[in-house]
Amino acid sequence: MESTEREISTSKGRFKILLTFIVAIAGLFVLIQTLAISMTSGTTPTYAQGPVITPTLTTEEKIQEYIEAHTIQGDVMPEATPEASEAVEEPQGVADLDVAWSGNTSMVGNPGTTVTYMLTLSNVGSEDDTYDITEASGWAISLSGTSFPVTGGSSTPVSVTITVPPAAMISDSDTAVITATSQTDGMVSAVITLTTTAGSEVLYMPIMFKALLAPTLSATRPNSANDWQMNWTDSNMNKTGFELQQSTDSTFASNVTTYNLASNVSSQLINNIEPSASNVYYYRLRTLGDGQSSPWSQVVAVAGAYYDEFTSNQTGWSGPNTLKEGMRRLTYIEKVDAWYENSDWLIIRVEDSWDWAIASPMLPAPEPPYVIEFRSKPANLGNLVSHGFVFGGDWTGAPCPDWSTILGVYAHKNCFNHFYNSNLIWSSDTDLTLLWERVDNLVYCPSCGGSPLKRLGDASIVLPFHPNASDWNRYRIEVRESDIKFFMNGDLRLTYNDTRWIDDPYFGVFASTDEYSNSTWRFDYIRITPLDN
């Protein structure tokens, strides 16, 4: 009997537990249904404060934000904003590395003899370094070593021996270029040029012979076929001919072509040079006489047609040592690069927000009028990433940029202080916007918000285009004294009449970002050809 009662009691307990569990499940189901009804009925939840709603900007408004972040119309200097100045970080430093040469740079030696230059290689930085020494000379040359370790702030001797060829004529000369390059940073180097002249064993040459005077050399402007003519005048009576030298090396230490010309000739047509990525040719001329020659004329440089399809990685747009060697303007050292890809394309990349960059081989375009042609496409699709072609740039001849200091990189005045920029902004597969820029000045202001390097000038022309914006597109820019014409895929899209900077010959490629990162662009080829009119 007691056993039966215990079984009934246990069964009742189990039933109560089951009933409680069923009630809990039912309550949960009712709660879920209530929430679902509330959501579908459009009931608005109550907030302590209203919800924050971010407005959606149109493409035009976003481009206007880009323009305000990167450029300044006219010449009004920017002012720092307190909010931006609080967030400014010091740029990452460049190692204190530097090197310099000193010593005698010119000597005279008789034909068949040697001369020895005693040079001093100085580590003018604060860090220990080792320097690789290379040479380029048209005459036989030897060095006392090819690698020298030098502690910071000290120096070491380097000797250079040059042999004057036995067949050298009196006053023949050779310029040797000696380069010291840091093993720590290939961007750090120093160059010294040594000029060796063949002397004479005749002690009284001025008494025995009337010296020949140097001729005067000039060149015509290249035409659309990339032909030009060298012309000269000469007043010497006792001449037997002329020697004209052509080289892609301004020191004539390498790549020399020699024209031996008759004494009654006063010009030489140059019509066998193909457009290339080495488009500057140097010329010098001397008059020949019996047993003597005149001094060389002044060196005349001719900038012919330029063409690069990026099959070689030695054309100056990037390394060979680093991806930054071709960068001339940049706003973030660690986030800007240019390189050659697959022997097919040039790539320029800007990775951080509001930054921009220019890469250039620092070669001149031909004298105007000329035409620029290139083909490009985005390698990374991102809202308001942009690219363009830069031309009309200046250069003082100083290192560009000056990698020895942070301000030398970001705020230098050595090149591309003014230029034109065909800035093309990508916003969708079918939308490119041309922001035509005439940049008259650059102002480094990292606390001003937006880009830390502002482009001042005219950025008032904004033209929307609708090509296949994510694929290859062809561009053409005709540069004349009267105007600049911009074409896209064969169609004229803009005529711009302000040509104030076209006589400055340096050119390059451009890329930039707005608040979104990674603007990466491919260039298939770049061609710059003289125009006849």
Summary of the structure (lengths in Angstrom):
residues: 533
radius of gyration: 34.5
end to end distance: 124.0
largest distance: 154.1
contacts: 1672
relative contact order: 0.13
helix: 13%
strand: 43%
